[in-house]
Amino acid sequence: MTDTHETYADRLLTFTLPQRHVRGRMVRLDGVLSTILSAHDYPTPIRDLLAEALVLAALSGGLLKDDGSQVTIQAQTDSGIVELLACDYRGGELRGYVQFDPERVAQLGADVSLETLFGKGFLAVTFDLATNDQRYQGIVPLEGNSITAAFENYFGQSEQVPTLIRVSVDTSTDQPVASGILLQHLADGEEGRERLHVRMDHPEWEHVAIIGDTIRPEELIDGTLSLEALLWRLFHEEEEIRVTPGPYLSRGCRCTTVHFENVLARFPSEERAAMRNDDGIIMVDCAFCSRLFPIQD
């Protein structure tokens, strides 16, 4: 494996281990993460949660083969501290936000579990494919010690693809960083071929999963260590590692005045009238980027 242009941050890295029938994605977010988090004054537990979810969105988005396709992650509950977590990825663009109860978050201690934040919630993962305009959605309970664990369960239950995901987050500094690796076993063939005889206990997969699980959180977020170097640390004994740099990543909030005008046009006239302020303007607040859009109705 040789590459003179190594990947450090804000770019996806895609790879395969052909002899093991395994594909993988790696990503480290720093600049784009800072930009997304800066839109709101999130407390630490919410910053960490959103950073983790953005990594998951990037990793799963990296599985898409068409730039116009999109993956959306939503975690929701009726009575949890976090009411809604929403992230999506499309063509290298990431966005996300969290709706939560500030008073209840302020009462949390240092040890914040997934159940503490969400209670009995659910995770919905939606793939919108641009090539055939089809939508696939899977819904799984928010179970496990992290949203990453719940996301692994999604691939195992809804996609029936053996998957290992590891994510590390540090938002405690002025330069937050979050990073992750995704490994999947595509039994009986390479990408693009039909997956046959998928087994969670396949010897090839067990071998790769054991090695992948040795990655340390501090390695993932070490900005001096390229993703290629980290990948080589893990799998240098493999016969071949095929590496392809993926798209650069950016914040991709797609809010525009025209978009909101089209959305508001779907509301009855009496409802739009109730939305206007004293100047006759409808002020729309974009949850993703925290910008106000004055709409003259």
C-alpha positions as CSV (number, residue, x, y, z in Angstrom):
1,M,0.0,0.0,0.0
2,T,1.6,3.2,-1.1
3,D,0.2,6.8,-1.4
4,T,2.2,10.0,-1.5
5,H,-0.9,12.0,-0.6
6,E,-1.9,10.8,2.8
7,T,-5.3,11.6,4.4
8,Y,-5.4,13.3,7.7
9,A,-8.8,15.0,8.2
10,D,-12.0,16.1,6.6
11,R,-11.7,13.5,3.8
12,L,-13.1,10.0,3.5
13,L,-10.8,7.1,3.0
14,T,-12.2,4.0,1.3
15,F,-10.4,0.6,1.2
16,T,-10.9,-3.1,0.7
17,L,-9.2,-6.2,1.9
18,P,-9.8,-8.4,-1.2
19,Q,-8.6,-11.7,0.2
20,R,-10.9,-11.2,3.2
21,H,-13.9,-9.9,1.2
22,V,-14.0,-6.9,3.4
23,R,-14.6,-3.3,2.6
24,G,-14.0,-0.4,4.9
25,R,-14.2,3.4,5.4
26,M,-12.2,5.7,7.6
27,V,-12.7,9.3,8.4
28,R,-11.4,12.0,10.8
29,L,-13.3,15.3,11.2
30,D,-11.8,18.4,12.6
31,G,-12.4,21.6,10.6
32,V,-15.8,20.6,9.3
33,L,-16.7,19.4,12.8
34,S,-15.8,22.8,14.3
35,T,-18.0,24.5,11.7
36,I,-21.0,22.4,12.4
37,L,-20.7,22.5,16.2
38,S,-20.2,26.3,16.2
39,A,-23.8,26.9,14.9
40,H,-25.1,26.2,18.4
41,D,-23.8,26.5,21.9
42,Y,-24.1,22.8,22.7
43,P,-23.2,21.5,26.2
44,T,-20.5,18.9,26.3
45,P,-22.7,15.7,26.2
46,I,-24.6,17.0,23.2
47,R,-21.4,18.1,21.4
48,D,-20.0,14.6,21.9
49,L,-23.2,13.0,20.7
50,L,-23.5,15.1,17.6
51,A,-19.8,14.6,16.8
52,E,-20.2,10.8,17.0
53,A,-23.3,10.9,14.8
54,L,-21.5,13.0,12.2
55,V,-18.8,10.4,12.0
56,L,-21.4,7.7,11.5
57,A,-23.1,9.8,8.8
58,A,-19.8,10.2,7.0
59,L,-18.8,6.5,7.2
60,S,-22.2,5.3,6.0
61,G,-22.4,8.0,3.4
62,G,-19.1,6.7,2.1
63,L,-20.8,3.5,1.1
64,L,-23.0,5.3,-1.4
65,K,-21.8,5.1,-5.0
66,D,-23.6,8.1,-6.5
67,D,-22.9,11.7,-5.5
68,G,-26.6,12.6,-5.6
69,S,-27.5,9.8,-3.1
70,Q,-28.0,10.7,0.6
71,V,-28.0,8.9,3.9
72,T,-30.0,10.3,6.8
73,I,-29.6,9.3,10.5
74,Q,-32.4,10.2,13.0
75,A,-32.5,9.2,16.6
76,Q,-35.7,10.2,18.4
77,T,-37.7,9.6,21.6
78,D,-40.8,11.0,23.2
79,S,-39.5,11.4,26.8
80,G,-35.7,11.5,26.6
81,I,-33.4,14.4,27.3
82,V,-32.6,14.4,23.6
83,E,-35.8,14.8,21.6
84,L,-34.3,14.6,18.2
85,L,-30.9,14.0,16.6
86,A,-30.6,14.5,12.8
87,C,-27.6,14.1,10.6
88,D,-27.2,13.5,6.9
89,Y,-24.5,13.1,4.2
90,R,-24.7,13.8,0.5
91,G,-21.9,14.2,-1.9
92,G,-19.3,15.0,0.7
93,E,-21.6,17.4,2.5
94,L,-22.4,16.8,6.2
95,R,-24.9,18.5,8.4
96,G,-26.5,17.8,11.7
97,Y,-28.2,19.2,14.8
98,V,-29.7,18.1,18.1
99,Q,-32.9,19.1,19.8
100,F,-32.7,18.6,23.6
101,D,-33.9,19.8,27.0
102,P,-31.3,22.2,28.3
103,E,-32.5,22.0,31.9
104,R,-32.2,18.3,32.1
105,V,-28.8,18.2,30.4
106,A,-27.5,20.7,33.0
107,Q,-28.4,18.2,35.7
108,L,-26.4,15.4,34.1
109,G,-23.2,14.1,35.8
110,A,-20.0,13.1,34.1
111,D,-21.1,9.6,33.1
112,V,-23.7,10.0,30.4
113,S,-25.1,6.9,28.8
114,L,-27.1,6.5,25.7
115,E,-30.2,5.4,27.7
116,T,-29.8,8.5,29.9
117,L,-30.0,10.8,26.9
118,F,-32.7,9.0,24.9
119,G,-34.6,6.7,27.3
120,K,-36.4,4.2,25.1
121,G,-35.8,5.7,21.7
122,F,-35.2,4.4,18.2
123,L,-32.7,5.0,15.4
124,A,-33.8,5.4,11.8
125,V,-31.3,5.1,9.0
126,T,-32.5,6.1,5.5
127,F,-30.7,5.7,2.2
128,D,-32.0,7.7,-0.7
129,L,-30.5,6.4,-3.9
130,A,-30.2,8.9,-6.8
131,T,-29.7,6.3,-9.5
132,N,-33.1,4.8,-9.2
133,D,-35.0,7.2,-6.9
134,Q,-35.5,4.4,-4.4
135,R,-35.5,4.9,-0.6
136,Y,-34.5,2.2,1.9
137,Q,-35.1,2.7,5.6
138,G,-34.3,0.6,8.7
139,I,-35.4,1.3,12.2
140,V,-33.8,-0.3,15.3
141,P,-34.0,0.4,19.0
142,L,-31.5,2.8,20.6
143,E,-29.8,0.0,22.6
144,G,-26.2,-0.4,23.7
145,N,-23.7,1.9,25.3
146,S,-23.5,4.4,22.5
147,I,-25.2,5.5,19.3
148,T,-22.3,3.7,17.5
149,A,-23.4,0.4,19.0
150,A,-27.0,1.0,17.9
151,F,-25.7,1.8,14.4
152,E,-23.9,-1.5,14.3
153,N,-27.1,-3.2,15.2
154,Y,-28.8,-1.5,12.3
155,F,-26.4,-3.1,9.8
156,G,-26.7,-6.5,11.4
157,Q,-30.5,-6.5,11.7
158,S,-31.7,-4.4,8.7
159,E,-28.9,-5.0,6.2
160,Q,-27.8,-8.3,7.5
161,V,-24.2,-7.3,6.9
162,P,-21.5,-8.2,9.5
163,T,-20.2,-4.7,10.5
164,L,-17.7,-3.3,13.0
165,I,-17.7,0.4,13.7
166,R,-15.4,2.2,16.2
167,V,-15.6,5.9,16.8
168,S,-13.6,8.2,19.0
169,V,-14.5,11.8,20.0
170,D,-12.8,14.7,21.8
171,T,-14.7,18.0,21.9
172,S,-13.1,19.3,25.0
173,T,-10.6,21.6,23.2
174,D,-11.0,24.6,20.9
175,Q,-10.3,22.2,18.0
176,P,-12.7,19.3,18.4
177,V,-12.0,16.1,16.6
178,A,-13.9,13.0,15.9
179,S,-12.9,9.9,13.9
180,G,-14.0,6.4,13.1
181,I,-13.6,3.2,11.1
182,L,-16.2,1.0,9.5
183,L,-15.5,-2.6,8.4
184,Q,-18.0,-4.8,6.6
185,H,-17.8,-8.4,5.4
186,L,-19.3,-8.9,2.0
187,A,-19.4,-12.7,1.8
188,D,-18.7,-14.5,-1.4
189,G,-17.5,-11.6,-3.4
190,E,-16.3,-8.1,-3.9
191,E,-18.4,-4.9,-3.9
192,G,-21.1,-4.9,-6.5
193,R,-21.7,-8.7,-6.4
194,E,-24.7,-10.3,-4.7
195,R,-24.0,-11.1,-1.1
196,L,-24.5,-14.8,-0.6
197,H,-24.3,-17.0,2.5
198,V,-23.7,-14.1,4.9
199,R,-22.4,-15.5,8.3
200,M,-21.7,-13.4,11.3
201,D,-19.2,-16.1,12.4
202,H,-17.4,-16.4,9.1
203,P,-13.7,-17.1,9.8
204,E,-12.6,-14.3,7.4
205,W,-14.8,-11.8,9.2
206,E,-13.9,-13.0,12.7
207,H,-10.2,-12.5,11.9
208,V,-10.7,-8.9,10.5
209,A,-13.1,-8.0,13.3
210,I,-10.7,-9.1,16.0
211,I,-7.9,-7.0,14.5
212,G,-10.2,-4.0,13.9
213,D,-11.3,-4.1,17.5
214,T,-7.7,-3.5,18.6
215,I,-7.7,0.1,17.3
216,R,-7.4,2.5,20.2
217,P,-9.5,5.7,20.6
218,E,-6.3,7.9,20.9
219,E,-5.1,6.5,17.6
220,L,-8.2,7.5,15.8
221,I,-8.1,11.1,16.9
222,D,-4.3,11.5,16.6
223,G,-4.1,14.3,14.0
224,T,-0.4,13.5,13.4
225,L,-1.2,10.0,12.2
226,S,-2.6,9.7,8.7
227,L,-5.5,7.4,8.1
228,E,-3.4,5.3,5.7
229,A,-0.7,4.9,8.4
230,L,-3.4,3.8,10.9
231,L,-4.8,1.4,8.4
232,W,-1.4,-0.1,7.8
233,R,-0.9,-0.6,11.5
234,L,-4.0,-2.7,11.6
235,F,-3.7,-4.8,8.5
236,H,0.0,-4.8,7.5
237,E,0.0,-8.6,7.5
238,E,-2.7,-8.8,4.8
239,E,-1.7,-9.8,1.4
240,E,-3.2,-6.7,-0.2
241,I,-5.0,-3.5,0.9
242,R,-6.6,-1.4,-1.8
243,V,-7.0,2.2,-0.8
244,T,-8.9,4.9,-2.6
245,P,-9.2,8.5,-1.2
246,G,-12.8,9.6,-1.1
247,P,-14.4,13.0,-1.3
248,Y,-13.4,16.0,0.8
249,L,-15.9,16.8,3.4
250,S,-17.7,20.1,4.2
251,R,-20.7,21.4,6.0
252,G,-23.5,21.2,3.6
253,C,-26.5,23.0,5.0
254,R,-28.8,23.3,2.0
255,C,-31.1,26.0,3.4
256,T,-32.0,28.8,1.0
257,T,-34.7,31.4,0.8
258,V,-36.1,29.7,-2.3
259,H,-36.3,26.4,-0.4
260,F,-38.2,27.9,2.5
261,E,-40.5,29.8,0.1
262,N,-41.4,26.5,-1.5
263,V,-42.0,24.8,1.8
264,L,-44.2,27.6,3.1
265,A,-46.2,27.5,-0.1
266,R,-47.6,24.1,0.9
267,F,-49.2,25.6,4.0
268,P,-52.8,27.0,3.8
269,S,-53.0,30.8,3.6
270,E,-54.5,31.1,7.1
271,E,-51.6,29.2,8.6
272,R,-49.0,31.3,6.8
273,A,-50.8,34.4,8.1
274,A,-50.4,33.2,11.6
275,M,-46.7,32.8,11.1
276,R,-46.1,36.5,10.0
277,N,-44.7,39.0,12.5
278,D,-45.9,42.6,12.8
279,D,-44.0,43.6,9.7
280,G,-45.6,40.8,7.7
281,I,-42.5,38.7,7.5
282,I,-42.2,35.0,8.3
283,M,-38.9,34.4,10.1
284,V,-37.6,30.9,9.4
285,D,-34.9,29.5,11.7
286,C,-32.7,26.8,10.1
287,A,-32.0,24.3,12.8
288,F,-28.9,23.0,11.0
289,C,-26.9,26.2,10.7
290,S,-28.8,28.5,13.1
291,R,-29.5,31.2,10.5
292,L,-32.6,33.2,10.3
293,F,-34.3,33.6,6.9
294,P,-36.9,36.4,6.4
295,I,-39.5,35.3,4.0
296,Q,-41.8,37.9,2.5
297,D,-45.1,36.0,2.0
